[in-house]
Amino acid sequence: MFTSSRIEVVIRRPQFNRYFNQESGEVGQYLKRRSALVEQAAKRQVKVRTGALRSSIHMRHGRDPRGQYVKIGSSLPYALMHHKGTRPHLIFPNSSNKLVFKSKGGLIFVNAVMHPGTKPNKYLSDNLRLVF
């Protein structure tokens, strides 16, 4: 003999919204905690010369029609080059007609230099393992 039972699901819109769609809700707080781990680890992994890249890494919490999201990154123009690495390339002067370097107490003037390239330091994607 087959019996059926009825299950009723009631969605209370304000509570649902607060839980799933607001930054202060449970899902928003979870996202914030997990992404803070990624942000901190990325800052530790990034190489430091002046500290500008490290201090520019930030987290931004947002929401769109698909739901909540978090973006972690930097707006510095060389941040992506640091992350992905670069191939060997020529460097030319920007405003003057010569590049100037100090070497052994003297100045060296050149028209261009060959940069050897840099190895990638995937400081953002390496640390996503902390979230999954």
Secondary structure per residue as TSV (DSSP state, phi and psi in degrees):
chain	resnum	aa	ss	phi	psi
A	1	M	-	360.0	138.4
A	2	F	-	-105.1	127.1
A	3	T	-	-120.5	146.5
A	4	S	-	-120.7	145.9
A	5	S	-	-118.9	151.0
A	6	R	-	-101.6	130.0
A	7	I	-	-113.5	128.0
A	8	E	-	-110.4	127.8
A	9	V	-	-109.9	124.6
A	10	V	-	-116.7	122.2
A	11	I	-	-104.0	117.0
A	12	R	-	-91.6	109.1
A	13	R	H	-53.7	-48.9
A	14	P	H	-61.5	-42.0
A	15	Q	H	-68.0	-42.2
A	16	F	H	-59.6	-47.7
A	17	N	H	-60.2	-46.2
A	18	R	H	-62.5	-43.9
A	19	Y	H	-68.1	-48.5
A	20	F	H	-96.7	-30.3
A	21	N	H	-113.3	-6.8
A	22	Q	S	-105.4	146.4
A	23	E	T	-59.5	-31.6
A	24	S	T	-83.5	-6.6
A	25	G	S	-77.3	177.4
A	26	E	H	-59.5	-45.2
A	27	V	H	-66.3	-43.9
A	28	G	H	-61.6	-41.9
A	29	Q	H	-67.4	-37.7
A	30	Y	H	-62.2	-47.6
A	31	L	H	-58.3	-43.3
A	32	K	H	-63.7	-43.7
A	33	R	H	-64.3	-46.6
A	34	R	H	-68.0	-42.1
A	35	S	H	-71.9	-26.3
A	36	A	H	-63.8	-35.5
A	37	L	H	-63.5	-43.6
A	38	V	H	-64.5	-44.3
A	39	E	H	-60.2	-46.9
A	40	Q	H	-63.4	-43.0
A	41	A	H	-66.1	-39.0
A	42	A	H	-62.7	-41.9
A	43	K	H	-64.2	-35.6
A	44	R	H	-70.6	-35.0
A	45	Q	H	-79.7	-25.7
A	46	V	S	-68.6	140.5
A	47	K	-	-74.4	146.9
A	48	V	-	-119.0	121.7
A	49	R	S	-110.8	-58.7
A	50	T	S	-107.1	-17.8
A	51	G	S	91.2	-2.7
A	52	A	H	-65.6	-44.0
A	53	L	H	-65.2	-45.3
A	54	R	H	-58.3	-45.8
A	55	S	H	-75.1	-15.3
A	56	S	H	-88.1	-12.5
A	57	I	-	-70.3	125.4
A	58	H	E	-143.9	164.2
A	59	M	E	-114.3	138.2
A	60	R	E	-130.0	124.1
A	61	H	E	-94.2	133.3
A	62	G	E	-143.4	178.2
A	63	R	E	-147.7	137.9
A	64	D	E	-135.4	-175.8
A	65	P	T	-58.9	-22.8
A	66	R	T	-82.5	-17.4
A	67	G	E	135.2	-162.0
A	68	Q	E	-83.4	152.9
A	69	Y	E	-150.6	163.6
A	70	V	E	-130.6	134.5
A	71	K	E	-113.4	133.4
A	72	I	E	-124.3	129.1
A	73	G	E	176.6	-164.2
A	74	S	-	-137.5	148.1
A	75	S	-	-96.3	2.2
A	76	L	-	-67.6	140.2
A	77	P	T	-63.5	-26.5
A	78	Y	T	-95.6	2.6
A	79	A	H	-61.5	-43.5
A	80	L	H	-67.6	-36.3
A	81	M	H	-64.6	-38.2
A	82	H	H	-64.2	-42.1
A	83	H	H	-70.1	-47.1
A	84	K	H	-90.9	-17.8
A	85	G	-	84.8	170.4
A	86	T	B	-134.8	154.4
A	87	R	-	-83.5	164.5
A	88	P	-	-58.2	139.2
A	89	H	E	-155.3	158.3
A	90	L	E	-83.3	143.7
A	91	I	E	-116.7	125.9
A	92	F	-	-110.9	157.2
A	93	P	-	-67.6	147.1
A	94	N	S	-82.6	-62.6
A	95	S	S	-103.7	-34.4
A	96	S	S	-96.4	179.9
A	97	N	S	-97.3	3.7
A	98	K	S	-139.8	148.1
A	99	L	E	-91.5	142.5
A	100	V	E	-122.6	131.0
A	101	F	E	-131.1	148.1
A	102	K	E	-93.6	134.3
A	103	S	E	-149.2	120.3
A	104	K	T	49.3	46.6
A	105	G	T	83.8	-4.8
A	106	G	E	-121.4	170.2
A	107	L	E	-103.1	140.8
A	108	I	E	-117.3	130.5
A	109	F	E	-112.5	126.7
A	110	V	E	-137.3	156.7
A	111	N	S	-79.8	-31.2
A	112	A	-	-162.2	159.8
A	113	V	E	-132.9	152.3
A	114	M	E	-95.5	113.6
A	115	H	E	-81.7	133.9
A	116	P	-	-74.1	-7.2
A	117	G	-	92.4	170.0
A	118	T	B	-133.3	149.4
A	119	K	-	-77.1	147.9
A	120	P	-	-67.8	146.1
A	121	N	-	-127.3	90.6
A	122	K	-	-77.5	64.2
A	123	Y	T	-65.3	-22.4
A	124	L	T	-89.3	-56.4
A	125	S	G	-68.8	-31.1
A	126	D	G	-58.7	-33.3
A	127	N	G	-92.2	0.5
A	128	L	G	-65.0	-20.6
A	129	R	G	-59.4	-20.3
A	130	L	G	-73.0	-15.7
A	131	V	T	-98.4	-31.7
A	132	F	-	-97.1	360.0
